[in-house]
Every structure is written in structure tokens, then in C-alpha cells.
Amino acid sequence: MHFSIPDTEDCSNETGSYTLFKISINGAHHCSVRYSQLHNLHEQLKNEFGEELPSFPPKKLFNLTSKGVEERRNQLEKYLQIISQNQMIMNSDCLIDFFTNAQQEMFTENEFDVDLLVYLMNYQKIVVNVKSHDQTEDILEKVMDQLGLDNNHVYYFGIFLVRKDEVDSIRIVRKLQDFESPYLSLQNANKSEKHRLIIRKSYFELSFEAELYFDKVAVDLLFYQAVDELERGYITPDNESIHILEQLKNKESKLEFLKLVASQKFYGFMHFRSCVINYPEENIKANLKLGNRSLVILYNKKNAEDEIVLKLTRIKCWKVSGMSSYESGNQVTSQLELSIEYLSGKNKLTAINIQTDQAILISMSIQTMVDEILLKKDGKKMKRPSDRQRVRATQFLTRNKSLVKSGSICQNNESETTSLTSNTNMPDYSKNDLFENEDFITNDDL
């Protein structure tokens, strides 16, 4: 998880003036909180984790100067970055509840019912009735229940925030986390650009896929994504398979299609926009693909495309540097850099620097692959809805310094199961449907 506090905001109320620290998580503004709120979070975490926590930036007797505010901003940012390295802390109810409530506090409306629009990878629209403050995993479970997916397979998929791209029809911004509300995150993202929510698989480890072949709905979802990526040129089939894949797609032989396409080059990879990289040469433009436990660098060499494969197991460490800034309340993208220390030879570490505004997405994807390798090594399976902690009883300190109870008992809502419509009876969904039929969109945007 990537935490930063790129900016602060001076505020006041009837009790006096105070500073809000604008917290960005995974490259997006998530919440704005006071020092006292973070201090209260620290005290709750200390009760649970004790000495595992770093020291918290100390209180001051007098009001801070501008220099003091900047120093505190930097200290709080480092504190969050340190605790984000501890997976037990990151998975704790205390921390999840804090960031869930902090996001909700930014929106003045009380919780209300809303019909949330979520898309599948064939651009079919799914409408689910949810609460505006429902968390990501609650909504994901409702969507999958509505589709009829086996309950054990829910977390093989995720909800992703996407936006329109200059070249492709959609561009992945990030995967939504459980401490955020998809409805609120979508409203916040739409302040600057039009975004949508889309369901796609959330794993890289291809060995996980065999378990999904026995679930018809999972097969449909995988099929839709594979067809889309094949049509966009993300998957590179061999000459012998091109015609066979087309036949299987037209016959809707989905399982046979998936088994064949899974053997093709770059199946299961995530693709990223053009970037500038210093490897194998300084300042070259390249395209990156991530999957199959590797990071692939594609670049032009003597008018021909060449590729370099970096094995995930040879990456010693990586980090993201750079900062996002804010302008009139909206996030402004700034240049980010992903730095990788790579074991390129025996006892030889090579520093690889990648300049791209997708640095955080790449970093999170690398972390996902690492987590999956460890999961498989330990003989464990993907998370299931039954594994979630359903009862939370933590306290949240609001901006006006009132302590409120956070958390509730999550209940599974019974709803009618709606099967995915087969392509023979399905309307012809198109990529442009993703950004049509909304009152804030004009034809000029398409």
C-alpha cells in the first residue's frame, strides 16, 4: 500500500483553527484528517500491536508555524509509510475502520440507498442496490451473488476504477481496497475526469485459474476478459492458434477457448502505457507488461522490437518516488518514478528506474504477484467471504473531536440470482457503452 500526504489545508471552526492533512492512498486522494485523529488511531493500534508500532510524531505546546506544519506533514507521512509495511496492521479492523470512516467524513450527506453501476469486461452493465457508504468487499460480494458466482470464487475477482484513455477505450487506474466505498471513490474521481467501475480478475498466478473452470459464471467472466484483451492486441497468439481461437469464440466454446488462450504469449499479463526507462540503455521509451512472475520490457532497437524479461524472484526491492499535488481540491498528476534493484548477475545489482504515472499501479501489481507466490508456497488458498471479520467495534475520532462507534455487523442480503446472459441473446455491448448514457457526458467526449 502506498501512502503519501502531499498537501495540507488550513481550516477553522467555532473552537479555533486547525490543519487537515490530505492523505493519498495508492495515488488517489482518500481523506483529509487532523493530527488528533491520526494520534487517536495510533493509540488504538498501540493497544493491539504494542512495540510493533513506530513512534508517533510528538504533540507541540504552541501552534505550529508554516515550517512546523511541513515538518509534521513529513513525519506523519513517514509514520503511515512504515506501518503500511506491516501486513497484520494493514489487515486490522482498527486501521480499515479508520480509513473507511475518514473517507465517509469528507462527504456531508448521510448514508443513502443508491443504484451502483458496475461493468463486466464485455461492457455489460450490472446494477446493484447498495448503501452509499458500503465498502468494496461488501459490494463485490453483492455483485457476484447477483451474477450467481460460487461464493468461494468471489475474491479471484476485484472492482477496478477505470477511465477513458487517449488510445485504448479504457485504462486501469487502480484496484479498489476494502477501506473505501466504491460509490464515494467514484464520485471523488469523477470531479476531475469520467471514471467507471469494472469487474476483472484480480490475480496473476495462472495456476489459480484451474479451480475456476468448474464454475460457469467464473468461466464467463474469464472469457469476456480474454476476448477483450485478445481484440486489443494484449495477447499474442501463435499463427496456428489464431484461427482456432476465432472459431472457439464464435461457437462460444468458452472453456476450450480459455484453455487454448491461456497457453498464448502474454495471457494473464497486465499492460501499461509507454514509459521512460534507463535499462538496458539510458532514457529509452518502452512498454511494460507484468505477469507470469516477470516484468517484460518492450522497446525498439534498430527499428525492430526487442524485449527483456526481468524475473520477479530476482527483484531485491522496489520503491515509488515522486508526489501528487492538489489544485482547487482536485488531484493533479505529477511524474512518478519506480526504482527497482535487480539481481542482473552473480552478486551484481542493477538499479532500474522507470518514469511513469502508473508507477504505483505497477508497484501494487508486483506486490500482488509476490503475495500470490507466498500464498502458494504456504499451501493456502485465496480469501473467501467466510474469512472476513464480520463484527467490528472500534472508535473513530471525528474532526470536531467527538468519539463515535464505527463498524457494524455485515449481513448477507438475500437476492435473486441473475445468470450472465449468453452472447446469443445478449445485446451487442461495445466499449463506448462504458462512457455513454450519462447526463454529464456529451457526444463530443466519445
N, C-alpha and C positions, 0 to 999 in steps of 0.2 A: 504494500500500500504506500502511495506517495503523498506525503503531507507537506504543505507549504503555507506560509502566512505572508502573502505578497504585499499586503496593504493593511492599513488601519483606517478607522473612521471616528472622528470626534462627535460625540452625541451629548445630549443633556436632557434631564427631566426635572420634576419638581424637587428632587433631592440634591441635584447638582450635576456636574459634567462628568463624563466617563469616556473611555476609549473602547471601541469594538475592534476585535482582531478578526480579519476576514480569512477564514480557513478554506484552503483549496485542497480537495482530495482527488487524486488521480487526474489532475489537470483541470478540474472544474470547481468553481466557487460553490461550496457546500453550505456554509453557515457563517454567521458573524457573532462572536461571543465576547463577553467581558473576561478580564483576568480572573475575577472571583468565581466565574462559572468553571473555568479550567482548573482552578485551585480546588474547588469542590469535587470535581471529577478525580483529581489526584488523590484526595483524601479517601474517597471511596475505593479507588484502586489499591491504595496502600493497605486498607483493611483486608483486602483479598490476596494481594501479592507480596506485600511487605518489602523485603530487601531487594526484590527483583526490579523495583522501580528506580529510575534515576532521580536525583534531587530535583525539586521544583524551584523555578525562579523565585527568589525571596520577595516578600512584601516590602514596601517602602513607607516611611513615615510621612513624607510630604508628596504633594502632587508632582508627577513626572514632567520634566521638560521634554521638548521635541526629541532631543538626543536620548533621554531616558526611555521614552516610548519606543524608539527604534531599537534600543538595546533589549528591551523586554520582548518586542516582537521577534527578534532574532533568537532569544533564549527560549521562548515558547515554541517556536518552530523547531528548534533542535530537540526540545523535550518530546514533541509529538513524533518526530522522526525516529528517535531512539525507541520509544515504546512500540512503534509500528513494526519493529524488527522482532518483537516477541509475539508469536502466534497465539499463545494462550491468552495474553492480554487482549489482542485484537479480536478474539472469539468470545470474550467475556460479555455477559449480559450488560454489565455496567457500562462498558465503552460503547457497545452497539446502541443501547438506550440513549446514551448521552448525545450521540451524533444524530440519532433519529429525532429526538426532541429538539435539538438545536436547529435542525433544518425546518421543522414544523413551526418553530417560534418566529422564523422570518416571515411567515405568511399569516396575516392578521385574521383571515377567515377561520371560523370554526370548521371542524371536520364535517364533510357532507358527502352524500352519495354522488357518484359520477360514473358515466359510461366511458370506460377507458378503451381506446382503440389500439390494438396490437396487431402487427402484421406477421405473416409467415413468410418463408423465403420464396414462395411462389407469388407473393404480394397479395395473398388472400387476407381480408380483414377479419379479425376476431374482436368482438365487442364483449367486454366483461364488466359487470356492475360491481364496483368496489367503493371503498371509502377513500376519500381524497388523501388520507394520511397512511393508508395501508403500505406496508413495507414490501420490498421487492420479492422476497421469497413467498409471502402471502399471495401476491398477485400471480407469480409464476405457477404456484400450485393451483390457483383457481383456473387459469388459462388451460393448464394441462388436464385438469379434471373435466373441464368443458369439452376438450377435444377427445377425451377417453384414453389418455396415455396411462400405461401401467404406473402405479404410484411409485414403484421402485426406480423408475427411469426419469423422474422429473428433473433431477439435477445434472443429468447429462446435457441439459439444455439451459440456456440463460436468456435474460432480457437485455438487449443491447440498444444503446442510444445511437442512432444513425442520422446523417444529414445528407443533403444533396451535394454531389461532387461536380467539379467542373468537367471531368471526363467521364467517370462512371456515374450510374444513376444513384447509387448510394455509397456512403463512406462510413465505416465504423468509427464512432467517436470513442466509446468505451462500454464496458460491461457494467451494468448497474449492480451495486452492492446492497446487502440487506439493511444497512443502516440508513438507507434513503427511500423516499417514497417515489415510485416511478412517475406518478401524476405531478408531484411538486417539482421533481427534477426536469420533467418535460416542459412544464410551464416556465421554469427558470431558464432553460436552454433556448426556448423559443423567443426570449427577449431580444436576442441578437440575430438568430437565424432559425429557419424552419427545421425542426427535428422530428423524428418518428421513433417509435419503439418497435423492435423486431425480435422475433424468436429465432435463435440459431443454436447449433450445438456449441457447447462451452468447453470441450476437451480437445486435446491434441493427440493423445495416446490412442493409436489406431486399434490396439488390442482390446480396448473397451467396447468397440463397435459391435463385436460378435454377439454380445449379450442383447443388443437392441434388435437383432434380426428376427427375434421371435415375437416382437411387438409390432402389430400392423401400423399403429399410429406413429411409432418411432421410425419405422421404415418410410412412411410417407414424408415425415419431416426431413429425414436424411436425403431422400430422393429429391425433394424440392430444392434443397441447398446444393446438392451435387449438380443438378441440371443448371441452376443459375450460375454456378462457378465455371462449369464447362462452357456455357454460352459466352461468358465474359472472358474466356481465354485463360482463366486462372489455373485450370488443369490442362496438362499437355499429354493427350493420349498418343500412343504409337499408331502408325499408319494402319496396322491390321485391326486395331480396336475401334477406330473412328466410325466405320460403317456399322459395326455390331452394336455399339453404344446407341447410335441413332435408331436402329431397329428396335432395340430393347426399350428405349424411351417411348417410341411411338406405340408399341404394343402394351405399354405400361407394365412391363415385366420388371417391377421395381427392385425386387431383391436380387435378381440376376444382374440388373444394371449396376446396383451398388457394389456387388462383389467384383465385377469387372472394373468399374471405375476406381475402386479402392486400390487397384494394382497399378494405376497410371501415375505418371510423374506429377508431383505437386498436389496430389489429392490430400486433403486434410491440412493443407498449409494456410496460414493467414498471410495476406498480401498487403504490402504497404506502399505508400506513394514514393516518388523519386526523392532521393536524399543526397547529401554530400558526405563523402566518407574519405578517410585518409588511408584506406587499405584496399588493395595492395599498393596503391600509389596515393600521393597527396592530392586532395581536392578533386576527386573524381565523382561524377554523378552515377548513382547506382539505384537499382530497385532491390528491395529486400523481401524475402519470403521466409516464413517461420513455420516449422513443422517437422515431424519425424525426427525429433531430438536434434535438430540442426537449424542454423541460421544461414540462408543462402544469399550470397551477394551476386547480383547480375549486373554486368557493366559492359560497355563497348570497348573492345580492344582491336585496333587496326580494322575498323569497320565491320567487326564481327562480334557477336555477343559471347562473352566468356562468363564463367561462374566459378565462385569459390564457396566451398561448403565449410562452415565452422561448426564443429561438433559441440553440442551442448555440454557434454561431460568434460570438455577441455576449457570451458569458461571458468576462470577462477573467481571473478567477481564482476559486478557491473553497477553503475550508478547513473542517475539522471541529474544533470545540472542545468541551470537556467531558471527563469522565474516568469510567471504570468503576472500581468498588471491589470488594473481596473480603470475604466474610464466611464464616468457617469453611471456607475453601478453595474456596467456590463464588462464581462471579461474580454480582454484584448490578447490575442495570441502573440507570444513572443518566441524567439528562436530557442529551442531546447537542444541539448546535446546528450547523447547516450554514450558513455565511456565504458569500454569492455577491456578487461585484462584477459588475454587469450594465450593459452599454452601452445604456441605455434611450433615448438620443437622441444627437444630434451633440455630441461632447465632453462627454456627461453620463453619469457613472457613478452607478448606484443601488445602495445596499447592501441586499441582501435576506437576511433572517435567518429560518431555518426551524428551529423547535424540534421535534425528533422523535427517538425512539430508533432510527430507521432511517437516521440521518444518514450513517453510514459506508457502508451499502449503497447509498444514493443517490450518494454521492461516488464509490464504486468503479464504479458504473454509468455516471456521467458520464465517468470516465476511460476506460472501455471504449469508449464512443462516440467519444471523441477519438482513441484509438489506432486505431480502425477507419477513421476519416476519413483519418488519416495513412497507414495501410496501403494504402488505395485510391488515394490521391494518388500514392504511390510505385510504384503498379502491382504491388504484391506480393499474395500470396495468404495464406490462413490457414495457420497452422502445421500441419505434418504429423508423424506419428510418426517418419518417417525423418529429420526435422530435429533430433530430440533428441540431446543428447550422451549416449552410452551408457556411456562409461568415466569414472569419477571417482576421483581419487586424492588426496583432501585428508586433513588430520589434524584430529581433534576432541579437545579437552582436556576430560576429564570433570570432575565436581565434586571428585573426590579427586585431581585434577591428574595423571592418567595420560593420556598421548597415545596415541590409538588411530587406526588407519586407518579412514576412512569411505569408503563407496562400493563399488560392485560393478558387474560387467558385467550390464546388463539384457538378458534374453533373452526373445524372443517365444515364449511357450508355445503349442504346437500344441494345438488343442482342436476338438471337433466344433462345427460351425456350427449354431446353433438359430435358425430363422427366427421372426419375430414371428407369432404366431397371428392369423389374421384374426378379425374380430369375430363372424363367423357361427359359429365353433367355439370361441370364447373364453368362459370363464366370465364372469359379469357382475360385473366388478370394480367396487367402489364406493370412494368417498373414505374411508369409515370403515375400509376394509381397511388403510389406511396405519397405523392405530393400533390394530389388533386382533391377536389371536392371539399375544400376547407375555406371558410369565408375570408381568411386572411391571405389567401393565395390567389394570384391572378394568372391568366394565361401567359403573361409575359415571363413568369417565373419558370415555365416549363421548357 
